[in-house]
Amino acid sequence: MIVKLEHIGILAKNMDESVRFYSEILGMNLVERVWLNEQVELAFLSFPGQESVQVELVGRDPSAVAEEGIVNHLALTVDDIDAVISKLKQHGYDISDEYPRTILDGRKIAFFKGPSGEKLELFQPA
């Protein structure tokens, strides 16, 4: 039986840049950063108070990203989607949805790309 989502693995093109993005821009805490072996570095991050689900950044040869892909998308619940979009723009991130879309009875979404080209979704409940 599956009991919960453990983590979402994202191949990072630049580990330092990705750790900065997820911690400083998105507000996650760096839980652990460790070398798995000589070629692969891992970083685990989670939101404060929600440590049971993590993002795992996998730093390795950038050609692996093209071969293995990154992820389709990672959705992040927000309480003020417009403020988060504004912050991302200030830091120069590529916002696919400059203005949030309203779907399914008032839920708002907007997509953007992280530092390794990963597709991320902002989700504001109705």
Summary of the structure (lengths in Angstrom):
residues: 126
radius of gyration: 15.0
end to end distance: 31.0
largest distance: 49.3
contacts: 337
relative contact order: 0.20
helix: 21%
strand: 40%
